[in-house]
């Protein structure tokens, strides 16, 4: 199987998940995964896509740093998606989200 440099080395539970927001539905597509801080954290390049109509799609880019264990744990997926949802609703355009600090 050929190696594609753009393809993530491993699929994460949140890849291709759908997030419902106050502004509609968004598809979360992981474009890149890079290990940072040794192997403790992952820097994710995420494309957020929202269908406007049959011919147009709105796209936003989100760079997100997350604990590697948390990113691979299926049980943590809903929490990560909730944090992405909050970011989508609170911001416009592209941006960065640091999830390495635990929320209480």
MODELLER restraints for C-alpha pairs under 7 A, 6 or more apart:
rsr = mdl.restraints
at = mdl.atoms
rsr.add(forms.Gaussian(group=physical.xy_distance, feature=features.Distance(at['CA:6:A'], at['CA:31:A']), mean=6.66, stdev=0.5))
rsr.add(forms.Gaussian(group=physical.xy_distance, feature=features.Distance(at['CA:6:A'], at['CA:32:A']), mean=6.43, stdev=0.5))
rsr.add(forms.Gaussian(group=physical.xy_distance, feature=features.Distance(at['CA:7:A'], at['CA:31:A']), mean=6.58, stdev=0.5))
rsr.add(forms.Gaussian(group=physical.xy_distance, feature=features.Distance(at['CA:7:A'], at['CA:32:A']), mean=6.57, stdev=0.5))
rsr.add(forms.Gaussian(group=physical.xy_distance, feature=features.Distance(at['CA:8:A'], at['CA:31:A']), mean=6.44, stdev=0.5))
rsr.add(forms.Gaussian(group=physical.xy_distance, feature=features.Distance(at['CA:8:A'], at['CA:32:A']), mean=5.19, stdev=0.5))
rsr.add(forms.Gaussian(group=physical.xy_distance, feature=features.Distance(at['CA:8:A'], at['CA:33:A']), mean=5.55, stdev=0.5))
rsr.add(forms.Gaussian(group=physical.xy_distance, feature=features.Distance(at['CA:12:A'], at['CA:71:A']), mean=6.56, stdev=0.5))
rsr.add(forms.Gaussian(group=physical.xy_distance, feature=features.Distance(at['CA:12:A'], at['CA:72:A']), mean=5.63, stdev=0.5))
rsr.add(forms.Gaussian(group=physical.xy_distance, feature=features.Distance(at['CA:13:A'], at['CA:72:A']), mean=6.47, stdev=0.5))
rsr.add(forms.Gaussian(group=physical.xy_distance, feature=features.Distance(at['CA:13:A'], at['CA:74:A']), mean=5.50, stdev=0.5))
rsr.add(forms.Gaussian(group=physical.xy_distance, feature=features.Distance(at['CA:13:A'], at['CA:77:A']), mean=6.09, stdev=0.5))
rsr.add(forms.Gaussian(group=physical.xy_distance, feature=features.Distance(at['CA:14:A'], at['CA:77:A']), mean=5.68, stdev=0.5))
rsr.add(forms.Gaussian(group=physical.xy_distance, feature=features.Distance(at['CA:15:A'], at['CA:28:A']), mean=6.01, stdev=0.5))
rsr.add(forms.Gaussian(group=physical.xy_distance, feature=features.Distance(at['CA:15:A'], at['CA:29:A']), mean=5.24, stdev=0.5))
rsr.add(forms.Gaussian(group=physical.xy_distance, feature=features.Distance(at['CA:15:A'], at['CA:30:A']), mean=5.46, stdev=0.5))
rsr.add(forms.Gaussian(group=physical.xy_distance, feature=features.Distance(at['CA:16:A'], at['CA:27:A']), mean=6.06, stdev=0.5))
rsr.add(forms.Gaussian(group=physical.xy_distance, feature=features.Distance(at['CA:16:A'], at['CA:28:A']), mean=5.12, stdev=0.5))
rsr.add(forms.Gaussian(group=physical.xy_distance, feature=features.Distance(at['CA:16:A'], at['CA:29:A']), mean=4.91, stdev=0.5))
rsr.add(forms.Gaussian(group=physical.xy_distance, feature=features.Distance(at['CA:17:A'], at['CA:27:A']), mean=5.92, stdev=0.5))
rsr.add(forms.Gaussian(group=physical.xy_distance, feature=features.Distance(at['CA:17:A'], at['CA:28:A']), mean=5.38, stdev=0.5))
rsr.add(forms.Gaussian(group=physical.xy_distance, feature=features.Distance(at['CA:18:A'], at['CA:25:A']), mean=6.60, stdev=0.5))
rsr.add(forms.Gaussian(group=physical.xy_distance, feature=features.Distance(at['CA:18:A'], at['CA:26:A']), mean=5.63, stdev=0.5))
rsr.add(forms.Gaussian(group=physical.xy_distance, feature=features.Distance(at['CA:18:A'], at['CA:27:A']), mean=4.61, stdev=0.5))
rsr.add(forms.Gaussian(group=physical.xy_distance, feature=features.Distance(at['CA:18:A'], at['CA:28:A']), mean=6.15, stdev=0.5))
rsr.add(forms.Gaussian(group=physical.xy_distance, feature=features.Distance(at['CA:19:A'], at['CA:25:A']), mean=5.61, stdev=0.5))
rsr.add(forms.Gaussian(group=physical.xy_distance, feature=features.Distance(at['CA:19:A'], at['CA:26:A']), mean=5.16, stdev=0.5))
rsr.add(forms.Gaussian(group=physical.xy_distance, feature=features.Distance(at['CA:19:A'], at['CA:27:A']), mean=6.38, stdev=0.5))
rsr.add(forms.Gaussian(group=physical.xy_distance, feature=features.Distance(at['CA:19:A'], at['CA:81:A']), mean=6.80, stdev=0.5))
rsr.add(forms.Gaussian(group=physical.xy_distance, feature=features.Distance(at['CA:19:A'], at['CA:85:A']), mean=6.40, stdev=0.5))
rsr.add(forms.Gaussian(group=physical.xy_distance, feature=features.Distance(at['CA:20:A'], at['CA:26:A']), mean=6.44, stdev=0.5))
rsr.add(forms.Gaussian(group=physical.xy_distance, feature=features.Distance(at['CA:21:A'], at['CA:85:A']), mean=6.17, stdev=0.5))
rsr.add(forms.Gaussian(group=physical.xy_distance, feature=features.Distance(at['CA:21:A'], at['CA:89:A']), mean=6.72, stdev=0.5))
rsr.add(forms.Gaussian(group=physical.xy_distance, feature=features.Distance(at['CA:22:A'], at['CA:89:A']), mean=6.88, stdev=0.5))
rsr.add(forms.Gaussian(group=physical.xy_distance, feature=features.Distance(at['CA:25:A'], at['CA:50:A']), mean=6.13, stdev=0.5))
rsr.add(forms.Gaussian(group=physical.xy_distance, feature=features.Distance(at['CA:26:A'], at['CA:48:A']), mean=6.05, stdev=0.5))
rsr.add(forms.Gaussian(group=physical.xy_distance, feature=features.Distance(at['CA:26:A'], at['CA:49:A']), mean=5.35, stdev=0.5))
rsr.add(forms.Gaussian(group=physical.xy_distance, feature=features.Distance(at['CA:26:A'], at['CA:50:A']), mean=4.72, stdev=0.5))
rsr.add(forms.Gaussian(group=physical.xy_distance, feature=features.Distance(at['CA:27:A'], at['CA:48:A']), mean=5.52, stdev=0.5))
rsr.add(forms.Gaussian(group=physical.xy_distance, feature=features.Distance(at['CA:27:A'], at['CA:49:A']), mean=5.05, stdev=0.5))
rsr.add(forms.Gaussian(group=physical.xy_distance, feature=features.Distance(at['CA:27:A'], at['CA:50:A']), mean=6.42, stdev=0.5))
rsr.add(forms.Gaussian(group=physical.xy_distance, feature=features.Distance(at['CA:28:A'], at['CA:46:A']), mean=6.68, stdev=0.5))
rsr.add(forms.Gaussian(group=physical.xy_distance, feature=features.Distance(at['CA:28:A'], at['CA:47:A']), mean=6.20, stdev=0.5))
rsr.add(forms.Gaussian(group=physical.xy_distance, feature=features.Distance(at['CA:28:A'], at['CA:48:A']), mean=5.00, stdev=0.5))
rsr.add(forms.Gaussian(group=physical.xy_distance, feature=features.Distance(at['CA:28:A'], at['CA:49:A']), mean=6.88, stdev=0.5))
rsr.add(forms.Gaussian(group=physical.xy_distance, feature=features.Distance(at['CA:29:A'], at['CA:46:A']), mean=5.63, stdev=0.5))
rsr.add(forms.Gaussian(group=physical.xy_distance, feature=features.Distance(at['CA:29:A'], at['CA:47:A']), mean=5.17, stdev=0.5))
rsr.add(forms.Gaussian(group=physical.xy_distance, feature=features.Distance(at['CA:29:A'], at['CA:48:A']), mean=6.29, stdev=0.5))
rsr.add(forms.Gaussian(group=physical.xy_distance, feature=features.Distance(at['CA:30:A'], at['CA:44:A']), mean=6.76, stdev=0.5))
rsr.add(forms.Gaussian(group=physical.xy_distance, feature=features.Distance(at['CA:30:A'], at['CA:45:A']), mean=5.97, stdev=0.5))
rsr.add(forms.Gaussian(group=physical.xy_distance, feature=features.Distance(at['CA:30:A'], at['CA:46:A']), mean=4.49, stdev=0.5))
rsr.add(forms.Gaussian(group=physical.xy_distance, feature=features.Distance(at['CA:30:A'], at['CA:47:A']), mean=6.29, stdev=0.5))
rsr.add(forms.Gaussian(group=physical.xy_distance, feature=features.Distance(at['CA:31:A'], at['CA:45:A']), mean=5.29, stdev=0.5))
rsr.add(forms.Gaussian(group=physical.xy_distance, feature=features.Distance(at['CA:31:A'], at['CA:46:A']), mean=5.45, stdev=0.5))
rsr.add(forms.Gaussian(group=physical.xy_distance, feature=features.Distance(at['CA:31:A'], at['CA:47:A']), mean=6.55, stdev=0.5))
rsr.add(forms.Gaussian(group=physical.xy_distance, feature=features.Distance(at['CA:32:A'], at['CA:44:A']), mean=5.65, stdev=0.5))
rsr.add(forms.Gaussian(group=physical.xy_distance, feature=features.Distance(at['CA:32:A'], at['CA:45:A']), mean=4.77, stdev=0.5))
rsr.add(forms.Gaussian(group=physical.xy_distance, feature=features.Distance(at['CA:33:A'], at['CA:42:A']), mean=6.41, stdev=0.5))
rsr.add(forms.Gaussian(group=physical.xy_distance, feature=features.Distance(at['CA:33:A'], at['CA:43:A']), mean=5.81, stdev=0.5))
rsr.add(forms.Gaussian(group=physical.xy_distance, feature=features.Distance(at['CA:33:A'], at['CA:44:A']), mean=4.77, stdev=0.5))
rsr.add(forms.Gaussian(group=physical.xy_distance, feature=features.Distance(at['CA:33:A'], at['CA:45:A']), mean=6.47, stdev=0.5))
rsr.add(forms.Gaussian(group=physical.xy_distance, feature=features.Distance(at['CA:34:A'], at['CA:42:A']), mean=5.51, stdev=0.5))
rsr.add(forms.Gaussian(group=physical.xy_distance, feature=features.Distance(at['CA:34:A'], at['CA:43:A']), mean=5.05, stdev=0.5))
rsr.add(forms.Gaussian(group=physical.xy_distance, feature=features.Distance(at['CA:34:A'], at['CA:44:A']), mean=6.52, stdev=0.5))
rsr.add(forms.Gaussian(group=physical.xy_distance, feature=features.Distance(at['CA:35:A'], at['CA:41:A']), mean=5.95, stdev=0.5))
rsr.add(forms.Gaussian(group=physical.xy_distance, feature=features.Distance(at['CA:35:A'], at['CA:42:A']), mean=4.61, stdev=0.5))
rsr.add(forms.Gaussian(group=physical.xy_distance, feature=features.Distance(at['CA:35:A'], at['CA:43:A']), mean=6.27, stdev=0.5))
rsr.add(forms.Gaussian(group=physical.xy_distance, feature=features.Distance(at['CA:36:A'], at['CA:42:A']), mean=5.61, stdev=0.5))
rsr.add(forms.Gaussian(group=physical.xy_distance, feature=features.Distance(at['CA:36:A'], at['CA:43:A']), mean=6.58, stdev=0.5))
rsr.add(forms.Gaussian(group=physical.xy_distance, feature=features.Distance(at['CA:40:A'], at['CA:67:A']), mean=6.05, stdev=0.5))
rsr.add(forms.Gaussian(group=physical.xy_distance, feature=features.Distance(at['CA:40:A'], at['CA:68:A']), mean=5.55, stdev=0.5))
rsr.add(forms.Gaussian(group=physical.xy_distance, feature=features.Distance(at['CA:41:A'], at['CA:65:A']), mean=6.66, stdev=0.5))
rsr.add(forms.Gaussian(group=physical.xy_distance, feature=features.Distance(at['CA:41:A'], at['CA:66:A']), mean=5.53, stdev=0.5))
rsr.add(forms.Gaussian(group=physical.xy_distance, feature=features.Distance(at['CA:41:A'], at['CA:67:A']), mean=4.38, stdev=0.5))
rsr.add(forms.Gaussian(group=physical.xy_distance, feature=features.Distance(at['CA:41:A'], at['CA:68:A']), mean=4.63, stdev=0.5))
rsr.add(forms.Gaussian(group=physical.xy_distance, feature=features.Distance(at['CA:42:A'], at['CA:65:A']), mean=5.58, stdev=0.5))
rsr.add(forms.Gaussian(group=physical.xy_distance, feature=features.Distance(at['CA:42:A'], at['CA:66:A']), mean=5.42, stdev=0.5))
rsr.add(forms.Gaussian(group=physical.xy_distance, feature=features.Distance(at['CA:42:A'], at['CA:67:A']), mean=6.22, stdev=0.5))
rsr.add(forms.Gaussian(group=physical.xy_distance, feature=features.Distance(at['CA:42:A'], at['CA:68:A']), mean=5.33, stdev=0.5))
rsr.add(forms.Gaussian(group=physical.xy_distance, feature=features.Distance(at['CA:43:A'], at['CA:63:A']), mean=6.89, stdev=0.5))
rsr.add(forms.Gaussian(group=physical.xy_distance, feature=features.Distance(at['CA:43:A'], at['CA:64:A']), mean=5.66, stdev=0.5))
rsr.add(forms.Gaussian(group=physical.xy_distance, feature=features.Distance(at['CA:43:A'], at['CA:65:A']), mean=4.43, stdev=0.5))
rsr.add(forms.Gaussian(group=physical.xy_distance, feature=features.Distance(at['CA:43:A'], at['CA:66:A']), mean=6.62, stdev=0.5))
rsr.add(forms.Gaussian(group=physical.xy_distance, feature=features.Distance(at['CA:44:A'], at['CA:63:A']), mean=5.62, stdev=0.5))
rsr.add(forms.Gaussian(group=physical.xy_distance, feature=features.Distance(at['CA:44:A'], at['CA:64:A']), mean=5.08, stdev=0.5))
rsr.add(forms.Gaussian(group=physical.xy_distance, feature=features.Distance(at['CA:44:A'], at['CA:65:A']), mean=6.18, stdev=0.5))
rsr.add(forms.Gaussian(group=physical.xy_distance, feature=features.Distance(at['CA:45:A'], at['CA:62:A']), mean=6.20, stdev=0.5))
rsr.add(forms.Gaussian(group=physical.xy_distance, feature=features.Distance(at['CA:45:A'], at['CA:63:A']), mean=4.79, stdev=0.5))
rsr.add(forms.Gaussian(group=physical.xy_distance, feature=features.Distance(at['CA:45:A'], at['CA:64:A']), mean=6.65, stdev=0.5))
rsr.add(forms.Gaussian(group=physical.xy_distance, feature=features.Distance(at['CA:46:A'], at['CA:61:A']), mean=5.79, stdev=0.5))
rsr.add(forms.Gaussian(group=physical.xy_distance, feature=features.Distance(at['CA:46:A'], at['CA:62:A']), mean=5.04, stdev=0.5))
rsr.add(forms.Gaussian(group=physical.xy_distance, feature=features.Distance(at['CA:46:A'], at['CA:63:A']), mean=6.03, stdev=0.5))
rsr.add(forms.Gaussian(group=physical.xy_distance, feature=features.Distance(at['CA:47:A'], at['CA:59:A']), mean=6.80, stdev=0.5))
rsr.add(forms.Gaussian(group=physical.xy_distance, feature=features.Distance(at['CA:47:A'], at['CA:60:A']), mean=5.95, stdev=0.5))
rsr.add(forms.Gaussian(group=physical.xy_distance, feature=features.Distance(at['CA:47:A'], at['CA:61:A']), mean=4.79, stdev=0.5))
rsr.add(forms.Gaussian(group=physical.xy_distance, feature=features.Distance(at['CA:47:A'], at['CA:62:A']), mean=6.36, stdev=0.5))
rsr.add(forms.Gaussian(group=physical.xy_distance, feature=features.Distance(at['CA:48:A'], at['CA:59:A']), mean=5.55, stdev=0.5))
rsr.add(forms.Gaussian(group=physical.xy_distance, feature=features.Distance(at['CA:48:A'], at['CA:60:A']), mean=5.06, stdev=0.5))
rsr.add(forms.Gaussian(group=physical.xy_distance, feature=features.Distance(at['CA:48:A'], at['CA:61:A']), mean=6.09, stdev=0.5))
rsr.add(forms.Gaussian(group=physical.xy_distance, feature=features.Distance(at['CA:49:A'], at['CA:57:A']), mean=6.51, stdev=0.5))
rsr.add(forms.Gaussian(group=physical.xy_distance, feature=features.Distance(at['CA:49:A'], at['CA:58:A']), mean=5.71, stdev=0.5))
rsr.add(forms.Gaussian(group=physical.xy_distance, feature=features.Distance(at['CA:49:A'], at['CA:59:A']), mean=4.65, stdev=0.5))
rsr.add(forms.Gaussian(group=physical.xy_distance, feature=features.Distance(at['CA:49:A'], at['CA:60:A']), mean=6.65, stdev=0.5))
rsr.add(forms.Gaussian(group=physical.xy_distance, feature=features.Distance(at['CA:50:A'], at['CA:57:A']), mean=5.56, stdev=0.5))
rsr.add(forms.Gaussian(group=physical.xy_distance, feature=features.Distance(at['CA:50:A'], at['CA:58:A']), mean=5.03, stdev=0.5))
rsr.add(forms.Gaussian(group=physical.xy_distance, feature=features.Distance(at['CA:50:A'], at['CA:59:A']), mean=6.45, stdev=0.5))
rsr.add(forms.Gaussian(group=physical.xy_distance, feature=features.Distance(at['CA:51:A'], at['CA:57:A']), mean=4.50, stdev=0.5))
rsr.add(forms.Gaussian(group=physical.xy_distance, feature=features.Distance(at['CA:51:A'], at['CA:58:A']), mean=6.27, stdev=0.5))
rsr.add(forms.Gaussian(group=physical.xy_distance, feature=features.Distance(at['CA:52:A'], at['CA:58:A']), mean=6.52, stdev=0.5))
rsr.add(forms.Gaussian(group=physical.xy_distance, feature=features.Distance(at['CA:60:A'], at['CA:93:A']), mean=5.94, stdev=0.5))
rsr.add(forms.Gaussian(group=physical.xy_distance, feature=features.Distance(at['CA:60:A'], at['CA:94:A']), mean=5.32, stdev=0.5))
rsr.add(forms.Gaussian(group=physical.xy_distance, feature=features.Distance(at['CA:61:A'], at['CA:94:A']), mean=4.81, stdev=0.5))
rsr.add(forms.Gaussian(group=physical.xy_distance, feature=features.Distance(at['CA:61:A'], at['CA:95:A']), mean=6.61, stdev=0.5))
rsr.add(forms.Gaussian(group=physical.xy_distance, feature=features.Distance(at['CA:62:A'], at['CA:94:A']), mean=5.71, stdev=0.5))
rsr.add(forms.Gaussian(group=physical.xy_distance, feature=features.Distance(at['CA:62:A'], at['CA:95:A']), mean=5.10, stdev=0.5))
rsr.add(forms.Gaussian(group=physical.xy_distance, feature=features.Distance(at['CA:62:A'], at['CA:96:A']), mean=5.62, stdev=0.5))
rsr.add(forms.Gaussian(group=physical.xy_distance, feature=features.Distance(at['CA:63:A'], at['CA:95:A']), mean=6.35, stdev=0.5))
rsr.add(forms.Gaussian(group=physical.xy_distance, feature=features.Distance(at['CA:63:A'], at['CA:96:A']), mean=4.72, stdev=0.5))
rsr.add(forms.Gaussian(group=physical.xy_distance, feature=features.Distance(at['CA:63:A'], at['CA:97:A']), mean=6.34, stdev=0.5))
rsr.add(forms.Gaussian(group=physical.xy_distance, feature=features.Distance(at['CA:64:A'], at['CA:96:A']), mean=5.65, stdev=0.5))
rsr.add(forms.Gaussian(group=physical.xy_distance, feature=features.Distance(at['CA:64:A'], at['CA:97:A']), mean=4.68, stdev=0.5))
rsr.add(forms.Gaussian(group=physical.xy_distance, feature=features.Distance(at['CA:64:A'], at['CA:98:A']), mean=5.76, stdev=0.5))
rsr.add(forms.Gaussian(group=physical.xy_distance, feature=features.Distance(at['CA:65:A'], at['CA:97:A']), mean=6.48, stdev=0.5))
rsr.add(forms.Gaussian(group=physical.xy_distance, feature=features.Distance(at['CA:65:A'], at['CA:98:A']), mean=4.95, stdev=0.5))
rsr.add(forms.Gaussian(group=physical.xy_distance, feature=features.Distance(at['CA:65:A'], at['CA:99:A']), mean=5.82, stdev=0.5))
rsr.add(forms.Gaussian(group=physical.xy_distance, feature=features.Distance(at['CA:65:A'], at['CA:100:A']), mean=6.48, stdev=0.5))
rsr.add(forms.Gaussian(group=physical.xy_distance, feature=features.Distance(at['CA:66:A'], at['CA:98:A']), mean=6.59, stdev=0.5))
rsr.add(forms.Gaussian(group=physical.xy_distance, feature=features.Distance(at['CA:66:A'], at['CA:99:A']), mean=4.92, stdev=0.5))
rsr.add(forms.Gaussian(group=physical.xy_distance, feature=features.Distance(at['CA:66:A'], at['CA:100:A']), mean=5.09, stdev=0.5))
rsr.add(forms.Gaussian(group=physical.xy_distance, feature=features.Distance(at['CA:67:A'], at['CA:100:A']), mean=5.63, stdev=0.5))
rsr.add(forms.Gaussian(group=physical.xy_distance, feature=features.Distance(at['CA:70:A'], at['CA:76:A']), mean=5.98, stdev=0.5))
